[in-house]
Protein backbone atom coordinates (compact mmCIF):
# COMPACT_ATOMS: atom_id res chain seq x y z
CA UNK A 1 0.00 0.00 0.00
CA UNK A 2 1.45 3.39 -1.00
CA UNK A 3 2.18 5.92 1.75
CA UNK A 4 0.32 9.25 1.90
CA UNK A 5 3.36 11.07 0.55
CA UNK A 6 3.31 8.97 -2.64
CA UNK A 7 -0.31 9.46 -3.63
CA UNK A 8 -2.62 12.38 -4.43
CA UNK A 9 -5.25 13.58 -1.98
CA UNK A 10 -7.97 12.35 -4.33
CA UNK A 11 -6.98 8.76 -3.55
CA UNK A 12 -6.41 9.24 0.19
CA UNK A 13 -9.59 8.96 2.26
CA UNK A 14 -8.25 10.72 5.42
CA UNK A 15 -7.46 13.77 3.28
CA UNK A 16 -10.92 13.58 1.75
CA UNK A 17 -12.57 13.28 5.17
CA UNK A 18 -10.62 16.21 6.61
CA UNK A 19 -11.34 18.51 3.64
CA UNK A 20 -15.03 17.61 3.40
CA UNK A 21 -15.68 18.00 7.14
CA UNK A 22 -13.81 21.33 7.27
CA UNK A 23 -15.73 22.63 4.25
CA UNK A 24 -19.12 21.57 5.61
CA UNK A 25 -18.46 23.04 9.06
CA UNK A 26 -17.49 26.45 7.69
CA UNK A 27 -20.33 26.40 5.14
CA UNK A 28 -22.85 25.51 7.86
CA UNK A 29 -21.49 28.31 10.05
CA UNK A 30 -21.79 30.85 7.23
CA UNK A 31 -25.35 29.92 6.26
CA UNK A 32 -26.44 29.69 9.90
CA UNK A 33 -25.04 33.15 10.71
CA UNK A 34 -26.74 34.64 7.65
CA UNK A 35 -30.08 33.07 8.55
CA UNK A 36 -29.86 34.06 12.25
CA UNK A 37 -28.79 37.62 11.48
CA UNK A 38 -31.59 38.30 9.02
CA UNK A 39 -34.06 36.87 11.52
CA UNK A 40 -32.83 38.71 14.62
CA UNK A 41 -30.69 41.80 14.00
CA UNK A 42 -33.51 44.06 12.81
CA UNK A 43 -36.66 44.75 14.84
CA UNK A 44 -38.52 42.21 12.73
CA UNK A 45 -37.23 39.41 10.46
CA UNK A 46 -35.88 40.61 7.12
CA UNK A 47 -37.32 38.39 4.40
CA UNK A 48 -35.07 38.41 1.34
CA UNK A 49 -36.35 37.55 -2.14
CA UNK A 50 -34.57 37.59 -5.53
CA UNK A 51 -36.01 41.10 -6.10
CA UNK A 52 -34.91 42.59 -2.77
CA UNK A 53 -31.49 43.84 -3.87
CA UNK A 54 -33.04 45.83 -6.74
CA UNK A 55 -35.81 47.34 -4.60
CA UNK A 56 -34.79 50.94 -3.70
CA UNK A 57 -37.26 50.94 -0.80
CA UNK A 58 -36.26 47.58 0.65
CA UNK A 59 -34.02 48.90 3.42
CA UNK A 60 -36.41 51.77 4.16
CA UNK A 61 -38.81 49.05 5.23
CA UNK A 62 -36.16 47.36 7.34
CA UNK A 63 -34.24 50.22 8.98
CA UNK A 64 -32.30 49.04 12.01
CA UNK A 65 -29.43 49.99 14.28
CA UNK A 66 -26.21 47.93 14.29
CA UNK A 67 -25.87 45.43 17.13
CA UNK A 68 -22.50 45.55 18.89
CA UNK A 69 -20.79 42.18 19.27
CA UNK A 70 -17.36 43.40 20.39
CA UNK A 71 -17.55 47.10 21.32
CA UNK A 72 -15.71 49.33 18.81
CA UNK A 73 -14.43 46.22 16.99
CA UNK A 74 -17.34 44.26 15.49
CA UNK A 75 -21.02 44.96 14.95
CA UNK A 76 -23.84 43.30 13.06
CA UNK A 77 -25.57 45.37 10.39
CA UNK A 78 -27.62 43.84 7.60
CA UNK A 79 -27.08 44.56 3.93
CA UNK A 80 -27.34 42.88 0.52
CA UNK A 81 -24.47 42.87 -1.95
CA UNK A 82 -25.33 42.22 -5.59
CA UNK A 83 -21.69 42.67 -6.58
CA UNK A 84 -18.38 41.12 -5.58
CA UNK A 85 -15.83 42.16 -2.96
CA UNK A 86 -16.20 45.84 -1.89
CA UNK A 87 -19.46 45.96 -3.89
CA UNK A 88 -17.72 45.90 -7.27
CA UNK A 89 -19.61 44.69 -10.34
CA UNK A 90 -23.12 45.17 -9.01
CA UNK A 91 -25.86 43.46 -10.99
CA UNK A 92 -23.63 40.91 -12.74
CA UNK A 93 -25.04 37.93 -10.85
CA UNK A 94 -24.79 35.34 -13.63
CA UNK A 95 -21.15 36.26 -14.20
CA UNK A 96 -20.37 35.76 -10.52
CA UNK A 97 -22.36 32.52 -10.41
CA UNK A 98 -20.44 31.09 -13.37
CA UNK A 99 -17.17 32.35 -11.91
CA UNK A 100 -17.96 30.69 -8.56
CA UNK A 101 -18.83 27.38 -10.22
CA UNK A 102 -15.56 27.49 -12.19
CA UNK A 103 -13.64 28.32 -9.00
CA UNK A 104 -15.21 25.36 -7.16
CA UNK A 105 -14.25 23.05 -10.03
CA UNK A 106 -10.65 24.33 -10.02
CA UNK A 107 -10.41 23.97 -6.24
CA UNK A 108 -11.64 20.40 -6.51
CA UNK A 109 -9.01 19.61 -9.14
CA UNK A 110 -6.25 21.23 -7.06
CA UNK A 111 -7.26 19.19 -4.02
CA UNK A 112 -7.44 15.97 -6.04
CA UNK A 113 -3.92 16.37 -7.42
CA UNK A 114 -2.09 17.79 -4.40
CA UNK A 115 -0.05 15.62 -2.03
CA UNK A 116 -2.10 13.53 0.38
CA UNK A 117 -1.74 14.37 4.06
CA UNK A 118 -0.94 18.06 3.44
CA UNK A 119 -3.59 19.05 5.97
CA UNK A 120 -2.75 22.74 6.27
CA UNK A 121 -3.11 23.05 2.51
CA UNK A 122 -6.34 21.05 2.70
CA UNK A 123 -7.59 23.49 5.34
CA UNK A 124 -6.79 26.50 3.16
CA UNK A 125 -8.62 24.95 0.21
CA UNK A 126 -11.57 23.96 2.42
CA UNK A 127 -11.93 27.55 3.66
CA UNK A 128 -11.90 28.90 0.10
CA UNK A 129 -14.32 26.20 -1.06
CA UNK A 130 -16.73 26.91 1.81
CA UNK A 131 -16.59 30.64 1.16
CA UNK A 132 -17.26 30.17 -2.54
CA UNK A 133 -20.16 27.77 -1.90
CA UNK A 134 -21.71 29.97 0.80
CA UNK A 135 -21.87 33.02 -1.45
CA UNK A 136 -22.82 30.92 -4.48
CA UNK A 137 -25.86 29.65 -2.56
CA UNK A 138 -26.93 33.23 -1.83
CA UNK A 139 -26.45 34.40 -5.42
CA UNK A 140 -28.55 31.54 -6.80
CA UNK A 141 -31.33 31.81 -4.23
CA UNK A 142 -31.48 35.55 -3.50
CA UNK A 143 -29.75 37.19 -6.49
CA UNK A 144 -27.44 38.85 -3.94
CA UNK A 145 -25.19 37.96 -1.02
CA UNK A 146 -26.35 38.50 2.56
CA UNK A 147 -23.78 40.45 4.60
CA UNK A 148 -23.77 41.44 8.27
CA UNK A 149 -20.25 41.72 9.76
CA UNK A 150 -18.96 45.28 10.22
CA UNK A 151 -15.43 45.91 11.53
CA UNK A 152 -14.52 49.01 13.56
CA UNK A 153 -17.97 50.63 13.25
CA UNK A 154 -17.03 53.66 15.37
CA UNK A 155 -13.64 54.42 13.77
CA UNK A 156 -13.67 57.35 11.34
CA UNK A 157 -11.16 58.56 8.78
CA UNK A 158 -9.08 61.58 9.90
CA UNK A 159 -9.27 65.13 8.53
CA UNK A 160 -12.81 64.69 7.28
CA UNK A 161 -11.70 62.28 4.55
CA UNK A 162 -14.27 60.10 2.85
CA UNK A 163 -14.02 57.03 0.63
CA UNK A 164 -14.48 58.03 -3.02
CA UNK A 165 -17.53 56.82 -4.89
CA UNK A 166 -19.55 53.98 -3.37
CA UNK A 167 -19.84 53.58 -0.42
CA UNK A 168 -18.59 57.22 -0.09
CA UNK A 169 -18.33 56.75 3.67
CA UNK A 170 -16.07 58.30 6.32
CA UNK A 171 -15.69 55.09 8.35
CA UNK A 172 -12.23 53.51 8.41
CA UNK A 173 -13.74 50.23 7.20
CA UNK A 174 -17.19 50.89 5.66
CA UNK A 175 -17.55 47.53 3.94
CA UNK A 176 -19.87 44.92 5.44
CA UNK A 177 -19.06 41.26 4.80
CA UNK A 178 -19.99 37.76 5.91
CA UNK A 179 -18.35 34.61 7.23
CA UNK A 180 -17.91 33.24 3.69
CA UNK A 181 -15.88 36.32 2.74
CA UNK A 182 -13.73 35.92 5.84
CA UNK A 183 -13.18 32.23 5.06
CA UNK A 184 -12.04 33.12 1.53
CA UNK A 185 -9.52 35.66 2.81
CA UNK A 186 -8.17 33.37 5.55
CA UNK A 187 -7.98 30.42 3.14
CA UNK A 188 -5.95 32.41 0.62
CA UNK A 189 -3.69 33.68 3.42
CA UNK A 190 -3.09 30.11 4.65
CA UNK A 191 -2.07 28.93 1.17
CA UNK A 192 0.17 31.95 0.59
CA UNK A 193 1.87 31.37 3.94
CA UNK A 194 2.46 27.71 3.07
CA UNK A 195 3.89 28.64 -0.32
CA UNK A 196 6.17 31.20 1.33
CA UNK A 197 7.43 28.73 3.94
CA UNK A 198 8.02 25.80 1.57
CA UNK A 199 11.68 25.75 0.40
CA UNK A 200 12.17 26.40 -3.29
CA UNK A 201 12.53 22.97 -4.93
CA UNK A 202 15.74 22.06 -6.67
CA UNK A 203 15.72 20.98 -10.28
CA UNK A 204 14.20 17.51 -10.54
CA UNK A 205 12.45 17.71 -7.16
CA UNK A 206 8.72 17.16 -6.96
CA UNK A 207 6.79 20.39 -6.25
CA UNK A 208 4.36 19.67 -3.45
CA UNK A 209 2.15 22.24 -1.75
CA UNK A 210 1.97 21.64 1.96
C-alpha positions in Angstrom: 0.0 0.0 0.0 1.5 3.4 -1.0 2.2 5.9 1.8 0.3 9.2 1.9 3.4 11.1 0.5 3.3 9.0 -2.6 -0.3 9.5 -3.6 -2.6 12.4 -4.4 -5.3 13.6 -2.0 -8.0 12.4 -4.3 -7.0 8.8 -3.6 -6.4 9.2 0.2 -9.6 9.0 2.3 -8.2 10.7 5.4 -7.5 13.8 3.3 -10.9 13.6 1.7 -12.6 13.3 5.2 -10.6 16.2 6.6 -11.3 18.5 3.6 -15.0 17.6 3.4 -15.7 18.0 7.1 -13.8 21.3 7.3 -15.7 22.6 4.2 -19.1 21.6 5.6 -18.5 23.0 9.1 -17.5 26.4 7.7 -20.3 26.4 5.1 -22.8 25.5 7.9 -21.5 28.3 10.0 -21.8 30.8 7.2 -25.4 29.9 6.3 -26.4 29.7 9.9 -25.0 33.1 10.7 -26.7 34.6 7.6 -30.1 33.1 8.6 -29.9 34.1 12.2 -28.8 37.6 11.5 -31.6 38.3 9.0 -34.1 36.9 11.5 -32.8 38.7 14.6 -30.7 41.8 14.0 -33.5 44.1 12.8 -36.7 44.8 14.8 -38.5 42.2 12.7 -37.2 39.4 10.5 -35.9 40.6 7.1 -37.3 38.4 4.4 -35.1 38.4 1.3 -36.4 37.5 -2.1 -34.6 37.6 -5.5 -36.0 41.1 -6.1 -34.9 42.6 -2.8 -31.5 43.8 -3.9 -33.0 45.8 -6.7 -35.8 47.3 -4.6 -34.8 50.9 -3.7 -37.3 50.9 -0.8 -36.3 47.6 0.7 -34.0 48.9 3.4 -36.4 51.8 4.2 -38.8 49.0 5.2 -36.2 47.4 7.3 -34.2 50.2 9.0 -32.3 49.0 12.0 -29.4 50.0 14.3 -26.2 47.9 14.3 -25.9 45.4 17.1 -22.5 45.6 18.9 -20.8 42.2 19.3 -17.4 43.4 20.4 -17.5 47.1 21.3 -15.7 49.3 18.8 -14.4 46.2 17.0 -17.3 44.3 15.5 -21.0 45.0 15.0 -23.8 43.3 13.1 -25.6 45.4 10.4 -27.6 43.8 7.6 -27.1 44.6 3.9 -27.3 42.9 0.5 -24.5 42.9 -2.0 -25.3 42.2 -5.6 -21.7 42.7 -6.6 -18.4 41.1 -5.6 -15.8 42.2 -3.0 -16.2 45.8 -1.9 -19.5 46.0 -3.9 -17.7 45.9 -7.3 -19.6 44.7 -10.3 -23.1 45.2 -9.0 -25.9 43.5 -11.0 -23.6 40.9 -12.7 -25.0 37.9 -10.9 -24.8 35.3 -13.6 -21.2 36.3 -14.2 -20.4 35.8 -10.5 -22.4 32.5 -10.4 -20.4 31.1 -13.4 -17.2 32.4 -11.9 -18.0 30.7 -8.6 -18.8 27.4 -10.2 -15.6 27.5 -12.2 -13.6 28.3 -9.0 -15.2 25.4 -7.2 -14.2 23.1 -10.0 -10.7 24.3 -10.0 -10.4 24.0 -6.2 -11.6 20.4 -6.5 -9.0 19.6 -9.1 -6.3 21.2 -7.1 -7.3 19.2 -4.0 -7.4 16.0 -6.0 -3.9 16.4 -7.4 -2.1 17.8 -4.4 -0.1 15.6 -2.0 -2.1 13.5 0.4 -1.7 14.4 4.1 -0.9 18.1 3.4 -3.6 19.0 6.0 -2.7 22.7 6.3 -3.1 23.0 2.5 -6.3 21.1 2.7 -7.6 23.5 5.3 -6.8 26.5 3.2 -8.6 24.9 0.2 -11.6 24.0 2.4 -11.9 27.5 3.7 -11.9 28.9 0.1 -14.3 26.2 -1.1 -16.7 26.9 1.8 -16.6 30.6 1.2 -17.3 30.2 -2.5 -20.2 27.8 -1.9 -21.7 30.0 0.8 -21.9 33.0 -1.5 -22.8 30.9 -4.5 -25.9 29.7 -2.6 -26.9 33.2 -1.8 -26.5 34.4 -5.4 -28.5 31.5 -6.8 -31.3 31.8 -4.2 -31.5 35.6 -3.5 -29.7 37.2 -6.5 -27.4 38.8 -3.9 -25.2 38.0 -1.0 -26.3 38.5 2.6 -23.8 40.4 4.6 -23.8 41.4 8.3 -20.3 41.7 9.8 -19.0 45.3 10.2 -15.4 45.9 11.5 -14.5 49.0 13.6 -18.0 50.6 13.3 -17.0 53.7 15.4 -13.6 54.4 13.8 -13.7 57.4 11.3 -11.2 58.6 8.8 -9.1 61.6 9.9 -9.3 65.1 8.5 -12.8 64.7 7.3 -11.7 62.3 4.6 -14.3 60.1 2.9 -14.0 57.0 0.6 -14.5 58.0 -3.0 -17.5 56.8 -4.9 -19.6 54.0 -3.4 -19.8 53.6 -0.4 -18.6 57.2 -0.1 -18.3 56.8 3.7 -16.1 58.3 6.3 -15.7 55.1 8.3 -12.2 53.5 8.4 -13.7 50.2 7.2 -17.2 50.9 5.7 -17.5 47.5 3.9 -19.9 44.9 5.4 -19.1 41.3 4.8 -20.0 37.8 5.9 -18.3 34.6 7.2 -17.9 33.2 3.7 -15.9 36.3 2.7 -13.7 35.9 5.8 -13.2 32.2 5.1 -12.0 33.1 1.5 -9.5 35.7 2.8 -8.2 33.4 5.5 -8.0 30.4 3.1 -5.9 32.4 0.6 -3.7 33.7 3.4 -3.1 30.1 4.7 -2.1 28.9 1.2 0.2 32.0 0.6 1.9 31.4 3.9 2.5 27.7 3.1 3.9 28.6 -0.3 6.2 31.2 1.3 7.4 28.7 3.9 8.0 25.8 1.6 11.7 25.7 0.4 12.2 26.4 -3.3 12.5 23.0 -4.9 15.7 22.1 -6.7 15.7 21.0 -10.3 14.2 17.5 -10.5 12.5 17.7 -7.2 8.7 17.2 -7.0 6.8 20.4 -6.3 4.4 19.7 -3.4 2.2 22.2 -1.8 2.0 21.6 2.0 
